[in-house]
Amino acid sequence: QVKLVESGGGLVQPGESLRLSCAASGSIWGYAMGWYLQAPGKQREWVGTIPSPYVGTVFYADSVKGRFTISRDDAKNEVHLYMNNLKPEDTAVYYCNEVTALTWAWGQGTQVNVSS
C-alpha cells in the first residue's frame, strides 16, 4: 500500500503563490495522479490530473486553469501543485491521489488558507 504525504500548505494573501508537494512511499510510475481539494463544509473536488507517462498534457478544472500547474517527478515519486494568483475561494485542504482514488488511501492533506 503506497502512502501519500502532502505538504507545503500555509496562509497566504490573495494574489500570492504556493507550491504543494505530494510524496509517495512507493512508485507512482504508470499511475495518473490527481490533485483534489476539500473546502470547509463541502465535498472533495477534483483540481487536476497529470497522466503517466506524461507526454505534455495536464488536465485542470476550469476554476484553476491558467493559475495552477501540476508536475510530476517519477524518479522521486513526487507530484507537485504550483498555485499562482491564489484567491480566497482556493482555501481548502489539498490532497493528491492516484486519479481513480481507488488504489491508495487518502493522505492527511495540506491546508491552504488564502486571506487578507
PATOR-184679 format. One record per residue: residue number from 1; residue in one letter; x, y, z of N, C-alpha, C in turn. Coordinates in nm, 2 decimals, always signed. Layout:
// PATOR-184679
r marnu: NUM, bagu: A, nxx: X, nyy: Y, nzz: Z, caxx: X, cayy: Y, cazz: Z, cxx: X, cyy: Y, czz: Z .
...
END
This chain:
// PATOR-184679
r marnu: 1, bagu: Q, nxx: +0.09, nyy: -0.12, nzz: +0.00, caxx: +0.00, cayy: +0.00, cazz: +0.00, cxx: +0.09, cyy: +0.12, czz: +0.00 .
r marnu: 2, bagu: V, nxx: +0.08, nyy: +0.20, nzz: -0.10, caxx: +0.15, cayy: +0.33, cazz: -0.11, cxx: +0.09, cyy: +0.43, czz: -0.02 .
r marnu: 3, bagu: K, nxx: +0.17, nyy: +0.50, nzz: +0.06, caxx: +0.12, cayy: +0.61, cazz: +0.14, cxx: +0.16, cyy: +0.74, czz: +0.08 .
r marnu: 4, bagu: L, nxx: +0.06, nyy: +0.84, nzz: +0.09, caxx: +0.08, cayy: +0.97, cazz: +0.03, cxx: +0.09, cyy: +1.07, czz: +0.14 .
r marnu: 5, bagu: V, nxx: +0.18, nyy: +1.16, nzz: +0.13, caxx: +0.20, cayy: +1.27, cazz: +0.23, cxx: +0.21, cyy: +1.40, czz: +0.15 .
r marnu: 6, bagu: E, nxx: +0.11, nyy: +1.49, nzz: +0.18, caxx: +0.11, cayy: +1.62, cazz: +0.12, cxx: +0.17, cyy: +1.72, czz: +0.21 .
r marnu: 7, bagu: S, nxx: +0.23, nyy: +1.82, nzz: +0.15, caxx: +0.30, cayy: +1.93, cazz: +0.23, cxx: +0.30, cyy: +2.06, czz: +0.15 .
r marnu: 8, bagu: G, nxx: +0.34, nyy: +2.16, nzz: +0.22, caxx: +0.36, cayy: +2.29, cazz: +0.15, cxx: +0.25, cyy: +2.39, czz: +0.17 .
r marnu: 9, bagu: G, nxx: +0.14, nyy: +2.35, nzz: +0.24, caxx: +0.03, cayy: +2.45, cazz: +0.26, cxx: +0.07, cyy: +2.56, czz: +0.36 .
r marnu: 10, bagu: G, nxx: -0.02, nyy: +2.65, nzz: +0.37, caxx: +0.00, cayy: +2.76, cazz: +0.46, cxx: -0.10, cyy: +2.87, czz: +0.44 .
r marnu: 11, bagu: L, nxx: -0.07, nyy: +2.99, nzz: +0.51, caxx: -0.15, cayy: +3.10, cazz: +0.50, cxx: -0.09, cyy: +3.20, czz: +0.41 .
r marnu: 12, bagu: V, nxx: -0.16, nyy: +3.24, nzz: +0.30, caxx: -0.11, cayy: +3.34, cazz: +0.21, cxx: -0.22, cyy: +3.45, czz: +0.18 .
r marnu: 13, bagu: Q, nxx: -0.17, nyy: +3.56, nzz: +0.12, caxx: -0.27, cayy: +3.66, cazz: +0.09, cxx: -0.31, cyy: +3.64, czz: -0.06 .
r marnu: 14, bagu: P, nxx: -0.43, nyy: +3.70, nzz: -0.09, caxx: -0.48, cayy: +3.69, cazz: -0.23, cxx: -0.37, cyy: +3.74, czz: -0.33 .
r marnu: 15, bagu: G, nxx: -0.35, nyy: +3.66, nzz: -0.44, caxx: -0.26, cayy: +3.70, cazz: -0.54, cxx: -0.12, cyy: +3.64, czz: -0.52 .
r marnu: 16, bagu: E, nxx: -0.10, nyy: +3.58, nzz: -0.40, caxx: +0.03, cayy: +3.51, cazz: -0.38, cxx: +0.03, cyy: +3.37, czz: -0.43 .
r marnu: 17, bagu: S, nxx: +0.14, nyy: +3.30, nzz: -0.42, caxx: +0.16, cayy: +3.17, cazz: -0.47, cxx: +0.21, cyy: +3.07, czz: -0.37 .
r marnu: 18, bagu: L, nxx: +0.18, nyy: +2.95, nzz: -0.39, caxx: +0.22, cayy: +2.84, cazz: -0.31, cxx: +0.26, cyy: +2.72, czz: -0.40 .
r marnu: 19, bagu: R, nxx: +0.35, nyy: +2.64, nzz: -0.34, caxx: +0.39, cayy: +2.51, cazz: -0.41, cxx: +0.36, cyy: +2.40, czz: -0.31 .
r marnu: 20, bagu: L, nxx: +0.27, nyy: +2.31, nzz: -0.35, caxx: +0.24, cayy: +2.19, cazz: -0.27, cxx: +0.32, cyy: +2.07, czz: -0.33 .
r marnu: 21, bagu: S, nxx: +0.35, nyy: +1.98, nzz: -0.24, caxx: +0.42, cayy: +1.86, cazz: -0.28, cxx: +0.34, cyy: +1.74, czz: -0.23 .
r marnu: 22, bagu: C, nxx: +0.35, nyy: +1.63, nzz: -0.30, caxx: +0.29, cayy: +1.51, cazz: -0.26, cxx: +0.40, cyy: +1.40, czz: -0.27 .
r marnu: 23, bagu: A, nxx: +0.44, nyy: +1.34, nzz: -0.17, caxx: +0.54, cayy: +1.24, cazz: -0.17, cxx: +0.48, cyy: +1.10, czz: -0.15 .
r marnu: 24, bagu: A, nxx: +0.51, nyy: +1.01, nzz: -0.24, caxx: +0.45, cayy: +0.87, cazz: -0.23, cxx: +0.56, cyy: +0.78, czz: -0.18 .
r marnu: 25, bagu: S, nxx: +0.52, nyy: +0.68, nzz: -0.10, caxx: +0.61, cayy: +0.59, cazz: -0.04, cxx: +0.65, cyy: +0.48, czz: -0.13 .
r marnu: 26, bagu: G, nxx: +0.59, nyy: +0.47, nzz: -0.25, caxx: +0.62, cayy: +0.37, cazz: -0.35, cxx: +0.61, cyy: +0.44, czz: -0.48 .
r marnu: 27, bagu: S, nxx: +0.63, nyy: +0.35, nzz: -0.58, caxx: +0.64, cayy: +0.41, cazz: -0.72, cxx: +0.50, cyy: +0.46, czz: -0.77 .
r marnu: 28, bagu: I, nxx: +0.51, nyy: +0.57, nzz: -0.83, caxx: +0.38, cayy: +0.63, cazz: -0.89, cxx: +0.39, cyy: +0.61, czz: -1.05 .
r marnu: 29, bagu: W, nxx: +0.49, nyy: +0.55, nzz: -1.09, caxx: +0.51, cayy: +0.54, cazz: -1.24, cxx: +0.39, cyy: +0.45, czz: -1.29 .
r marnu: 30, bagu: G, nxx: +0.33, nyy: +0.50, nzz: -1.40, caxx: +0.22, cayy: +0.43, cazz: -1.46, cxx: +0.09, cyy: +0.47, czz: -1.40 .
r marnu: 31, bagu: Y, nxx: +0.09, nyy: +0.55, nzz: -1.30, caxx: -0.04, cayy: +0.59, cazz: -1.24, cxx: -0.06, cyy: +0.74, czz: -1.28 .
r marnu: 32, bagu: A, nxx: -0.18, nyy: +0.77, nzz: -1.33, caxx: -0.22, cayy: +0.91, cazz: -1.35, cxx: -0.24, cyy: +0.96, czz: -1.21 .
r marnu: 33, bagu: M, nxx: -0.19, nyy: +1.08, nzz: -1.18, caxx: -0.20, cayy: +1.13, cazz: -1.04, cxx: -0.29, cyy: +1.26, czz: -1.05 .
r marnu: 34, bagu: G, nxx: -0.37, nyy: +1.27, nzz: -0.95, caxx: -0.46, cayy: +1.39, cazz: -0.94, cxx: -0.44, cyy: +1.47, czz: -0.81 .
r marnu: 35, bagu: W, nxx: -0.47, nyy: +1.60, nzz: -0.82, caxx: -0.48, cayy: +1.68, cazz: -0.70, cxx: -0.63, cyy: +1.71, czz: -0.68 .
r marnu: 36, bagu: Y, nxx: -0.67, nyy: +1.72, nzz: -0.55, caxx: -0.81, cayy: +1.74, cazz: -0.51, cxx: -0.81, cyy: +1.84, czz: -0.40 .
r marnu: 37, bagu: L, nxx: -0.92, nyy: +1.91, nzz: -0.38, caxx: -0.93, cayy: +2.00, cazz: -0.27, cxx: -1.07, cyy: +1.97, czz: -0.20 .
r marnu: 38, bagu: Q, nxx: -1.07, nyy: +2.01, nzz: -0.07, caxx: -1.19, cayy: +2.00, cazz: +0.00, cxx: -1.21, cyy: +2.12, czz: +0.08 .
r marnu: 39, bagu: A, nxx: -1.30, nyy: +2.21, nzz: +0.04, caxx: -1.32, cayy: +2.33, cazz: +0.11, cxx: -1.41, cyy: +2.30, czz: +0.24 .
r marnu: 40, bagu: P, nxx: -1.41, nyy: +2.39, nzz: +0.33, caxx: -1.49, cayy: +2.37, cazz: +0.45, cxx: -1.64, cyy: +2.34, czz: +0.42 .
r marnu: 41, bagu: G, nxx: -1.69, nyy: +2.24, nzz: +0.48, caxx: -1.83, cayy: +2.21, cazz: +0.46, cxx: -1.87, cyy: +2.16, czz: +0.32 .
r marnu: 42, bagu: K, nxx: -1.77, nyy: +2.13, nzz: +0.24, caxx: -1.80, cayy: +2.08, cazz: +0.10, cxx: -1.74, cyy: +1.95, czz: +0.07 .
r marnu: 43, bagu: Q, nxx: -1.78, nyy: +1.89, nzz: -0.04, caxx: -1.73, cayy: +1.76, cazz: -0.08, cxx: -1.59, cyy: +1.78, czz: -0.14 .
r marnu: 44, bagu: R, nxx: -1.51, nyy: +1.68, nzz: -0.14, caxx: -1.38, cayy: +1.68, cazz: -0.21, cxx: -1.41, cyy: +1.70, czz: -0.36 .
r marnu: 45, bagu: E, nxx: -1.33, nyy: +1.78, nzz: -0.42, caxx: -1.34, cayy: +1.80, cazz: -0.57, cxx: -1.21, cyy: +1.80, czz: -0.64 .
r marnu: 46, bagu: W, nxx: -1.22, nyy: +1.76, nzz: -0.76, caxx: -1.10, cayy: +1.75, cazz: -0.85, cxx: -1.04, cyy: +1.88, czz: -0.89 .
r marnu: 47, bagu: V, nxx: -0.91, nyy: +1.89, nzz: -0.88, caxx: -0.84, cayy: +2.01, cazz: -0.93, cxx: -0.77, cyy: +1.98, czz: -1.06 .
r marnu: 48, bagu: G, nxx: -0.70, nyy: +1.87, nzz: -1.07, caxx: -0.63, cayy: +1.84, cazz: -1.20, cxx: -0.57, cyy: +1.70, czz: -1.20 .
r marnu: 49, bagu: T, nxx: -0.53, nyy: +1.66, nzz: -1.32, caxx: -0.47, cayy: +1.53, cazz: -1.34, cxx: -0.35, cyy: +1.53, czz: -1.43 .
r marnu: 50, bagu: I, nxx: -0.24, nyy: +1.47, nzz: -1.39, caxx: -0.13, cayy: +1.45, cazz: -1.47, cxx: -0.11, cyy: +1.31, czz: -1.51 .
r marnu: 51, bagu: P, nxx: -0.12, nyy: +1.28, nzz: -1.64, caxx: -0.11, cayy: +1.14, cazz: -1.68, cxx: +0.02, cyy: +1.07, czz: -1.66 .
r marnu: 52, bagu: S, nxx: +0.03, nyy: +0.94, nzz: -1.68, caxx: +0.15, cayy: +0.87, cazz: -1.68, cxx: +0.15, cyy: +0.76, czz: -1.79 .
r marnu: 53, bagu: P, nxx: +0.24, nyy: +0.76, nzz: -1.88, caxx: +0.35, cayy: +0.86, cazz: -1.88, cxx: +0.31, cyy: +1.00, czz: -1.92 .
r marnu: 54, bagu: Y, nxx: +0.38, nyy: +1.10, nzz: -1.87, caxx: +0.35, cayy: +1.24, cazz: -1.90, cxx: +0.40, cyy: +1.27, czz: -2.04 .
r marnu: 55, bagu: V, nxx: +0.31, nyy: +1.31, nzz: -2.13, caxx: +0.35, cayy: +1.34, cazz: -2.26, cxx: +0.32, cyy: +1.49, czz: -2.30 .
r marnu: 56, bagu: G, nxx: +0.30, nyy: +1.57, nzz: -2.20, caxx: +0.28, cayy: +1.71, cazz: -2.23, cxx: +0.15, cyy: +1.77, czz: -2.20 .
r marnu: 57, bagu: T, nxx: +0.05, nyy: +1.69, nzz: -2.17, caxx: -0.09, cayy: +1.74, cazz: -2.14, cxx: -0.13, cyy: +1.71, czz: -2.00 .
r marnu: 58, bagu: V, nxx: -0.17, nyy: +1.81, nzz: -1.93, caxx: -0.23, cayy: +1.80, cazz: -1.80, cxx: -0.37, cyy: +1.86, czz: -1.80 .
r marnu: 59, bagu: F, nxx: -0.46, nyy: +1.80, nzz: -1.73, caxx: -0.60, cayy: +1.84, cazz: -1.73, cxx: -0.63, cyy: +1.91, czz: -1.60 .
r marnu: 60, bagu: Y, nxx: -0.70, nyy: +2.02, nzz: -1.61, caxx: -0.73, cayy: +2.11, cazz: -1.50, cxx: -0.88, cyy: +2.14, czz: -1.49 .
r marnu: 61, bagu: A, nxx: -0.93, nyy: +2.16, nzz: -1.37, caxx: -1.06, cayy: +2.21, cazz: -1.35, cxx: -1.07, cyy: +2.35, czz: -1.40 .
r marnu: 62, bagu: D, nxx: -1.18, nyy: +2.40, nzz: -1.45, caxx: -1.19, cayy: +2.53, cazz: -1.50, cxx: -1.16, cyy: +2.64, czz: -1.40 .
r marnu: 63, bagu: S, nxx: -1.19, nyy: +2.61, nzz: -1.27, caxx: -1.17, cayy: +2.71, cazz: -1.17, cxx: -1.02, cyy: +2.74, czz: -1.14 .
r marnu: 64, bagu: V, nxx: -0.93, nyy: +2.65, nzz: -1.19, caxx: -0.79, cayy: +2.67, cazz: -1.16, cxx: -0.71, cyy: +2.68, czz: -1.29 .
r marnu: 65, bagu: K, nxx: -0.77, nyy: +2.66, nzz: -1.40, caxx: -0.70, cayy: +2.66, cazz: -1.53, cxx: -0.63, cyy: +2.80, czz: -1.55 .
r marnu: 66, bagu: G, nxx: -0.50, nyy: +2.80, nzz: -1.58, caxx: -0.43, cayy: +2.92, cazz: -1.60, cxx: -0.36, cyy: +2.97, czz: -1.48 .
r marnu: 67, bagu: R, nxx: -0.40, nyy: +2.92, nzz: -1.36, caxx: -0.34, cayy: +2.96, cazz: -1.24, cxx: -0.26, cyy: +2.85, czz: -1.17 .
r marnu: 68, bagu: F, nxx: -0.30, nyy: +2.73, nzz: -1.19, caxx: -0.24, cayy: +2.61, cazz: -1.12, cxx: -0.16, cyy: +2.53, czz: -1.23 .
r marnu: 69, bagu: T, nxx: -0.05, nyy: +2.47, nzz: -1.18, caxx: +0.02, cayy: +2.38, cazz: -1.27, cxx: +0.07, cyy: +2.26, czz: -1.19 .
r marnu: 70, bagu: I, nxx: +0.04, nyy: +2.14, nzz: -1.25, caxx: +0.08, cayy: +2.02, cazz: -1.19, cxx: +0.20, cyy: +1.96, czz: -1.26 .
r marnu: 71, bagu: S, nxx: +0.30, nyy: +1.91, nzz: -1.18, caxx: +0.41, cayy: +1.84, cazz: -1.24, cxx: +0.44, cyy: +1.71, czz: -1.16 .
r marnu: 72, bagu: R, nxx: +0.52, nyy: +1.63, nzz: -1.22, caxx: +0.55, cayy: +1.50, cazz: -1.15, cxx: +0.70, cyy: +1.47, czz: -1.17 .
r marnu: 73, bagu: D, nxx: +0.75, nyy: +1.40, nzz: -1.07, caxx: +0.89, cayy: +1.35, cazz: -1.08, cxx: +0.89, cyy: +1.21, czz: -1.04 .
r marnu: 74, bagu: D, nxx: +0.88, nyy: +1.12, nzz: -1.14, caxx: +0.86, cayy: +0.98, cazz: -1.12, cxx: +0.99, cyy: +0.92, czz: -1.05 .
r marnu: 75, bagu: A, nxx: +1.10, nyy: +0.98, nzz: -1.07, caxx: +1.22, cayy: +0.93, cazz: -1.01, cxx: +1.22, cyy: +0.94, czz: -0.86 .
r marnu: 76, bagu: K, nxx: +1.15, nyy: +1.05, nzz: -0.81, caxx: +1.14, cayy: +1.08, cazz: -0.67, cxx: +1.00, cyy: +1.04, czz: -0.61 .
r marnu: 77, bagu: N, nxx: +0.92, nyy: +0.99, nzz: -0.70, caxx: +0.78, cayy: +0.95, cazz: -0.66, cxx: +0.71, cyy: +1.07, czz: -0.59 .
r marnu: 78, bagu: E, nxx: +0.72, nyy: +1.19, nzz: -0.66, caxx: +0.66, cayy: +1.31, cazz: -0.61, cxx: +0.57, cyy: +1.37, czz: -0.72 .
r marnu: 79, bagu: V, nxx: +0.47, nyy: +1.44, nzz: -0.67, caxx: +0.38, cayy: +1.52, cazz: -0.76, cxx: +0.37, cyy: +1.66, czz: -0.69 .
r marnu: 80, bagu: H, nxx: +0.37, nyy: +1.76, nzz: -0.78, caxx: +0.37, cayy: +1.90, cazz: -0.72, cxx: +0.25, cyy: +1.98, czz: -0.78 .
r marnu: 81, bagu: L, nxx: +0.21, nyy: +2.07, nzz: -0.70, caxx: +0.10, cayy: +2.16, cazz: -0.75, cxx: +0.15, cyy: +2.30, czz: -0.72 .
r marnu: 82, bagu: Y, nxx: +0.17, nyy: +2.37, nzz: -0.83, caxx: +0.21, cayy: +2.51, cazz: -0.82, cxx: +0.08, cyy: +2.60, czz: -0.84 .
r marnu: 83, bagu: M, nxx: +0.06, nyy: +2.68, nzz: -0.74, caxx: -0.06, cayy: +2.76, cazz: -0.73, cxx: -0.02, cyy: +2.91, czz: -0.74 .
r marnu: 84, bagu: N, nxx: -0.07, nyy: +2.97, nzz: -0.84, caxx: -0.04, cayy: +3.12, cazz: -0.86, cxx: -0.17, cyy: +3.20, czz: -0.85 .
r marnu: 85, bagu: N, nxx: -0.16, nyy: +3.33, nzz: -0.82, caxx: -0.27, cayy: +3.41, cazz: -0.81, cxx: -0.38, cyy: +3.35, czz: -0.73 .
r marnu: 86, bagu: L, nxx: -0.35, nyy: +3.31, nzz: -0.61, caxx: -0.44, cayy: +3.25, cazz: -0.52, cxx: -0.56, cyy: +3.34, czz: -0.48 .
r marnu: 87, bagu: K, nxx: -0.67, nyy: +3.28, nzz: -0.47, caxx: -0.79, cayy: +3.36, cazz: -0.43, cxx: -0.85, cyy: +3.30, czz: -0.30 .
r marnu: 88, bagu: P, nxx: -0.93, nyy: +3.38, nzz: -0.23, caxx: -0.99, cayy: +3.33, cazz: -0.11, cxx: -1.07, cyy: +3.20, czz: -0.13 .
r marnu: 89, bagu: E, nxx: -1.13, nyy: +3.19, nzz: -0.24, caxx: -1.21, cayy: +3.06, cazz: -0.27, cxx: -1.12, cyy: +2.94, czz: -0.29 .
r marnu: 90, bagu: D, nxx: -0.99, nyy: +2.96, nzz: -0.30, caxx: -0.90, cayy: +2.84, cazz: -0.31, cxx: -0.87, cyy: +2.78, czz: -0.17 .
r marnu: 91, bagu: T, nxx: -0.92, nyy: +2.85, nzz: -0.06, caxx: -0.90, cayy: +2.80, cazz: +0.07, cxx: -0.96, cyy: +2.66, czz: +0.08 .
r marnu: 92, bagu: A, nxx: -0.88, nyy: +2.56, nzz: +0.12, caxx: -0.92, cayy: +2.42, cazz: +0.13, cxx: -0.81, cyy: +2.34, czz: +0.18 .
r marnu: 93, bagu: V, nxx: -0.84, nyy: +2.21, nzz: +0.21, caxx: -0.74, cayy: +2.11, cazz: +0.23, cxx: -0.71, cyy: +2.05, czz: +0.09 .
r marnu: 94, bagu: Y, nxx: -0.59, nyy: +2.04, nzz: +0.06, caxx: -0.55, cayy: +1.98, cazz: -0.07, cxx: -0.49, cyy: +1.84, czz: -0.05 .
r marnu: 95, bagu: Y, nxx: -0.53, nyy: +1.75, nzz: -0.14, caxx: -0.49, cayy: +1.61, cazz: -0.14, cxx: -0.44, cyy: +1.57, czz: -0.28 .
r marnu: 96, bagu: C, nxx: -0.35, nyy: +1.47, nzz: -0.28, caxx: -0.32, cayy: +1.41, cazz: -0.40, cxx: -0.35, cyy: +1.26, czz: -0.39 .
r marnu: 97, bagu: N, nxx: -0.37, nyy: +1.20, nzz: -0.51, caxx: -0.40, cayy: +1.06, cazz: -0.51, cxx: -0.39, cyy: +1.01, czz: -0.65 .
r marnu: 98, bagu: E, nxx: -0.38, nyy: +0.88, nzz: -0.67, caxx: -0.40, cayy: +0.82, cazz: -0.80, cxx: -0.54, cyy: +0.85, czz: -0.85 .
r marnu: 99, bagu: V, nxx: -0.55, nyy: +0.88, nzz: -0.97, caxx: -0.67, cayy: +0.95, cazz: -1.02, cxx: -0.80, cyy: +0.88, czz: -1.00 .
r marnu: 100, bagu: T, nxx: -0.80, nyy: +0.75, nzz: -0.99, caxx: -0.93, cayy: +0.69, cazz: -0.96, cxx: -0.96, cyy: +0.69, czz: -0.81 .
r marnu: 101, bagu: A, nxx: -0.86, nyy: +0.72, nzz: -0.73, caxx: -0.87, cayy: +0.73, cazz: -0.58, cxx: -0.92, cyy: +0.59, czz: -0.52 .
r marnu: 102, bagu: L, nxx: -0.90, nyy: +0.49, nzz: -0.60, caxx: -0.94, cayy: +0.35, cazz: -0.55, cxx: -0.83, cyy: +0.26, czz: -0.52 .
r marnu: 103, bagu: T, nxx: -0.71, nyy: +0.31, nzz: -0.55, caxx: -0.59, cayy: +0.22, cazz: -0.53, cxx: -0.52, cyy: +0.24, czz: -0.40 .
r marnu: 104, bagu: W, nxx: -0.51, nyy: +0.37, nzz: -0.36, caxx: -0.44, cayy: +0.40, cazz: -0.24, cxx: -0.53, cyy: +0.48, czz: -0.15 .
r marnu: 105, bagu: A, nxx: -0.50, nyy: +0.48, nzz: -0.01, caxx: -0.57, cayy: +0.56, cazz: +0.08, cxx: -0.54, cyy: +0.71, czz: +0.07 .
r marnu: 106, bagu: W, nxx: -0.63, nyy: +0.79, nzz: +0.11, caxx: -0.60, cayy: +0.93, cazz: +0.11, cxx: -0.50, cyy: +0.96, czz: +0.21 .
r marnu: 107, bagu: G, nxx: -0.41, nyy: +1.06, nzz: +0.19, caxx: -0.32, cayy: +1.12, cazz: +0.29, cxx: -0.40, cyy: +1.21, czz: +0.38 .
r marnu: 108, bagu: Q, nxx: -0.32, nyy: +1.28, nzz: +0.46, caxx: -0.38, cayy: +1.38, cazz: +0.56, cxx: -0.41, cyy: +1.51, czz: +0.49 .
r marnu: 109, bagu: G, nxx: -0.36, nyy: +1.53, nzz: +0.37, caxx: -0.38, cayy: +1.66, cazz: +0.31, cxx: -0.29, cyy: +1.77, czz: +0.37 .
r marnu: 110, bagu: T, nxx: -0.30, nyy: +1.89, nzz: +0.30, caxx: -0.23, cayy: +2.00, cazz: +0.35, cxx: -0.32, cyy: +2.12, czz: +0.33 .
r marnu: 111, bagu: Q, nxx: -0.33, nyy: +2.20, nzz: +0.44, caxx: -0.42, cayy: +2.31, cazz: +0.45, cxx: -0.37, cyy: +2.44, czz: +0.38 .
r marnu: 112, bagu: V, nxx: -0.45, nyy: +2.49, nzz: +0.29, caxx: -0.42, cayy: +2.62, cazz: +0.23, cxx: -0.52, cyy: +2.72, czz: +0.27 .
r marnu: 113, bagu: N, nxx: -0.48, nyy: +2.83, nzz: +0.32, caxx: -0.57, cayy: +2.94, cazz: +0.36, cxx: -0.53, cyy: +3.07, czz: +0.28 .
r marnu: 114, bagu: V, nxx: -0.62, nyy: +3.12, nzz: +0.21, caxx: -0.60, cayy: +3.25, cazz: +0.14, cxx: -0.68, cyy: +3.35, czz: +0.20 .
r marnu: 115, bagu: S, nxx: -0.62, nyy: +3.45, nzz: +0.26, caxx: -0.69, cayy: +3.55, cazz: +0.33, cxx: -0.61, cyy: +3.68, czz: +0.34 .
r marnu: 116, bagu: S, nxx: -0.67, nyy: +3.79, nzz: +0.33, caxx: -0.60, cayy: +3.92, cazz: +0.35, cxx: -0.61, cyy: +3.96, czz: +0.50 .
END
